[in-house]
Amino acid sequence: MLRITVTEGASEQRWVLQGRLSGCSVEELSTNWRIKRRDRPPTQSCIVDLNEITSIDKDGEQVLLMMIRDGAKSVATGLYTKHLLESLSAEVANRSESP
Protein backbone atom coordinates (compact mmCIF):
# COMPACT_ATOMS: atom_id res chain seq x y z
CA MET A 1 0.00 0.00 0.00
CA LEU A 2 1.15 3.52 -0.82
CA ARG A 3 0.01 6.73 0.78
CA ILE A 4 0.42 9.88 -1.31
CA THR A 5 0.16 13.28 0.35
CA VAL A 6 0.52 16.40 -1.79
CA THR A 7 0.86 19.83 -0.18
CA GLU A 8 1.14 23.06 -2.10
CA GLY A 9 2.65 26.36 -1.18
CA ALA A 10 3.25 29.44 -3.28
CA SER A 11 6.64 28.27 -4.52
CA GLU A 12 6.65 24.52 -3.82
CA GLN A 13 4.59 21.42 -4.35
CA ARG A 14 5.64 18.59 -2.00
CA TRP A 15 4.78 14.93 -2.54
CA VAL A 16 5.24 12.74 0.54
CA LEU A 17 5.18 9.03 -0.33
CA GLN A 18 4.76 6.44 2.43
CA GLY A 19 4.77 2.66 2.11
CA ARG A 20 5.48 0.46 -0.91
CA LEU A 21 6.03 1.90 -4.35
CA SER A 22 5.03 -1.21 -6.26
CA GLY A 23 2.15 -2.93 -8.01
CA CYS A 24 -1.11 -0.99 -8.36
CA SER A 25 0.25 1.95 -6.37
CA VAL A 26 2.67 2.76 -9.20
CA GLU A 27 -0.21 3.40 -11.61
CA GLU A 28 -2.01 5.51 -9.00
CA LEU A 29 1.09 7.65 -8.43
CA SER A 30 1.72 8.01 -12.16
CA THR A 31 -1.86 9.11 -12.83
CA ASN A 32 -1.85 11.61 -9.95
CA TRP A 33 1.54 12.95 -11.06
CA ARG A 34 0.34 13.61 -14.62
CA ILE A 35 -2.80 15.41 -13.40
CA LYS A 36 -0.96 17.58 -10.86
CA ARG A 37 1.92 18.29 -13.25
CA ARG A 38 -0.52 19.72 -15.81
CA ASP A 39 -1.95 22.11 -13.23
CA ARG A 40 1.32 23.12 -11.54
CA PRO A 41 2.53 26.66 -12.30
CA PRO A 42 5.94 26.65 -14.04
CA THR A 43 7.44 28.73 -11.22
CA GLN A 44 6.50 26.16 -8.57
CA SER A 45 9.23 23.65 -7.71
CA CYS A 46 8.39 20.04 -6.94
CA ILE A 47 9.85 17.96 -4.11
CA VAL A 48 9.26 14.22 -3.78
CA ASP A 49 9.87 13.01 -0.21
CA LEU A 50 10.75 9.31 -0.13
CA ASN A 51 11.84 9.14 3.52
CA GLU A 52 8.98 6.81 4.46
CA ILE A 53 9.11 4.48 1.45
CA THR A 54 9.65 0.87 2.53
CA SER A 55 10.22 -0.77 -0.88
CA ILE A 56 10.42 0.10 -4.58
CA ASP A 57 10.02 -2.38 -7.44
CA LYS A 58 11.13 -1.92 -11.08
CA ASP A 59 7.84 -0.23 -12.03
CA GLY A 60 8.30 2.11 -9.07
CA GLU A 61 11.77 2.97 -10.33
CA GLN A 62 10.31 3.85 -13.73
CA VAL A 63 7.73 6.24 -12.25
CA LEU A 64 10.46 7.91 -10.17
CA LEU A 65 12.54 8.23 -13.34
CA MET A 66 9.58 9.94 -15.05
CA MET A 67 9.19 12.33 -12.11
CA ILE A 68 12.90 13.21 -12.18
CA ARG A 69 12.73 13.82 -15.95
CA ASP A 70 9.82 16.16 -15.29
CA GLY A 71 12.00 18.22 -12.95
CA ALA A 72 11.13 16.84 -9.53
CA LYS A 73 13.76 16.97 -6.83
CA SER A 74 13.81 13.99 -4.47
CA VAL A 75 14.58 13.73 -0.78
CA ALA A 76 15.58 10.46 0.90
CA THR A 77 17.51 9.43 3.99
CA GLY A 78 17.65 5.66 3.49
CA LEU A 79 20.88 4.31 2.01
CA TYR A 80 19.20 2.20 -0.69
CA THR A 81 16.76 4.95 -1.68
CA LYS A 82 19.51 7.57 -1.84
CA HIS A 83 21.61 5.26 -4.03
CA LEU A 84 18.63 4.53 -6.29
CA LEU A 85 17.90 8.25 -6.72
CA GLU A 86 21.53 8.97 -7.57
CA SER A 87 21.45 6.22 -10.21
CA LEU A 88 18.18 7.47 -11.71
CA SER A 89 19.40 11.08 -11.75
CA ALA A 90 22.62 9.99 -13.46
CA GLU A 91 20.57 8.11 -16.06
CA VAL A 92 18.55 11.25 -16.80
CA ALA A 93 21.72 13.34 -17.04
CA ASN A 94 23.37 10.83 -19.39
CA ARG A 95 20.33 10.73 -21.67
CA SER A 96 20.17 14.52 -21.88
CA GLU A 97 23.85 14.68 -22.91
CA SER A 98 23.42 12.13 -25.72
CA PRO A 99 22.55 13.48 -29.19
N, C-alpha and C positions, 0 to 999 in steps of 0.2 A: 504494500500500500504506500502511496505517495501523497503527502500533503503539500499543497502549493498555496503560498500566501504572497500576494502582491500588494505592496504599499507604494503609494505615489506621493512625491513631494513636487515642489516647483521645478527642481533641477534633477531629480533622480527617481527612477522607478526601481524598486528592490523586489527581487523574487527570492523568497526563502523556501527552499525545498527540504522536506523532512521525510525520511523513510527510504524505500527502495525505488530506485530509478530503473525499472525493468517492466517487461510485459505490457499490460494495458495502460499502465501509468505513463509510459513513453508517448503513446498517441495522445493522451489527454494533455500532457505538457506541451507537445508540439502544436496541437490545435490552439491551446490558450496563448502560446507564444505568438503564433501568426496573427491572431486577432488583436492582441495587445500591441504588437509591433506596428500594425497598420495605424493604430490610433495614437501612438506615442509621438509627441512633438520631437522634431529633429534635434532640438537643443537639450532634451532630457537624456541624461546618461542612464545606463541600465546595469545594475549589479545583480549577479546571481550568487546567492549565498548557499553553499553546499556543506556547511559545517555539520548539519544534522542528517546527512545522507548516510545510509548504512551499507548500501551496495549499488553497483552500477553494472548493467550488462552491456553487451555490444550495441544494442539498439539505443540504450541510454547514452552511450558514448557518442553515437551519431547525432542525437538531438542536442547534446552539449556542443558538438562541433558546429552545428547549424547556428546555435545561439552565439558562439564566439565569432563566426563569420559575419553575423549580423551586428557585431559591435559590442556585445555584452562583455563585461568584465566579471570575472569569477573570484569568489572568496572561498577558501577552504583551509582548514587547519590539519586535517588528517593527512598522514604521510602518503598513502595511496592516492587519495583524491588530489592532493597537490601535484604529485608526479603525473597523474593522468591529465590534469589541466595543462601542465607544462608541455606534455607531448602533443596534446590537441592544438595548443597555441602555436607550437613549432610547425605543425602540419599546415595550419592556416598560413603562417608566414612563408613557408616554403612554396606553397601553391601560388601565393600572390607574387612571388619573385620569378616564377617560371613564365616563359612567354606563351 
